[in-house]
Amino acid sequence: MSEKRDLYRKAVMATPAKRQSKTVTVDVNGAPLEFELRAPSIDEESQIAERSQVIIPPQRKGGDVKVAFNQANAKAWSAIFCVFIPGTEERVFEKGDLDALLKAQVGSWHDKLCGEAMAIRQADEEQIAKNSEATAGVSSS
């Protein structure tokens, strides 16, 4: 490995992974509860995306299998991966909560919390532009 490559790798790998986060207060049965939402890691985002897909079998023999996006699954999995008890590493929901999240009442705490979890997954275009400017001229080859 070249010294220059080592320098680049060391600088990037030593950068602490600070996730974008925000606190959201949600009314649950008349009581305000505070949640922390954190942007997922690349691996978690991939898992959310994969679990948000639905396989549609072919309509006829020899037809193509199709893949469709399922909004309800995307919201539920976003909540499972992105909602934390504030100031901790403890997630509020776990994989076993999927059915309950999918059956939650529309217009309840679910809409706000899952909607915010979906929103925090979206890349900040301004930050992407800054990162692109900072790495201009750096080649991966």
N, C-alpha and C positions, 0 to 999 in steps of 0.2 A: 504494500500500500504506500502511496505517496504521502509525504509530510503534509501537503496541502489538503489531501482528502482526510487525513487524520484530524487536522485542525477543524475542518468543516463538521465532521462527524462528532467530534468532542463538543463543539459549540452547540450543535443541535440536540444531541442526546443528553447534555447536561441541563438543558432548559426544562424547568419543572413543568409538568403537565397540569396547568391550571385550567379547569373547565369553566366555560361561561356558565353563570348561575344567576338565579334571581329568586326572591321570596314572593310567594303568593298567598294571600289570605282568602280562604274559601268558607262560605257559610254552610255548615253541615248540621242540619236539623236545628237551626236557630243559634248555633254556637260557632263563633269564628275560630277556624283552625289555620295555623300557619304551616306552609309547606315550602321546602326548598326544591327548586327545579334546576337540574344540571344537564348541560349538553352531553350527549352520549359520546363514548370513545368511538373510534372508527370501527372496532369490532362490534360494539353494541349497536351502532347504527346499521351495520350489515345484518345483524340478527333481527332487528326491528323490521327492516325492509323485507327480509326473507319471510318472516312470519306474517307479513301484511299481504302476501300474495295468496291467491286462490287458484288452484289448478282446475281448469274446465275441460272435461273429457271431450273427445271428438264427437261431433253430432252424428257422424256416419262412419262406418268401417273404413279404415285407411285415412280418415280425416286427421287434421292437425290438432294436437293438444294446445289449448290456449292458457295463458296466465293472465289473471286480472288482479287489479289492486283492490283490496278490501279496506275501506275507510275505518270501519268499526274496529277491525283487528289492529290497524295502525295506531289508532287512538289508545286502545287498551295496552298494547305493547309499549308505546311511548310512555305511558304512566308507569308501567312496571319497571322500565329501565331508567327513567329520568326523575322520579319523584322521591325525595329523601326527607327524613326528619331533619329539620334545620340544624346545621352545625355538626352533624354526625355523618358517618359513612353508612348509616342504616337506611335501606330502602323501605318505603312505606308498604309497597305491594310486592308480592312474589308471584312466580309463575302460576301457582295454584289459585290465584285470585282472578285469572283470566275470565272464567265464566261469569263471576259476579260483576266484573267491570263491563262485560258485554251486555249484561242484563240491567245495568243501572238506568235509572229514570232519565229520560231526555229532559233537559232544562234544570237538572239538579247540579250538585257540586261536580258531578262527573263531567259535564260540558266544559266548565271553566278549567278544572284541573287537567283533564285530558287535552283540551284545546291549547292550554299553555305548554303542556309537555310536547305537543306536536310543534308548536311555534319555536321552542328553544332548540329543536333539532335543525332548524333552517339555518344555513350558513349566513353569516353577516357579510353582505356584499362589500361593504366598506372595508372590513377587515381583510377579506380576500384580496382586494385591490392593494392594500398596504403590504400584505405578504408578497404579492406578485412583484411590486416595485422593489421590495427589499431583496428579492432573489433574482431580479433581472440579470441576465447574462450568465447565470449559473446553470450549467448543463448537467444532466444526469448521466451522460455517457462517459 
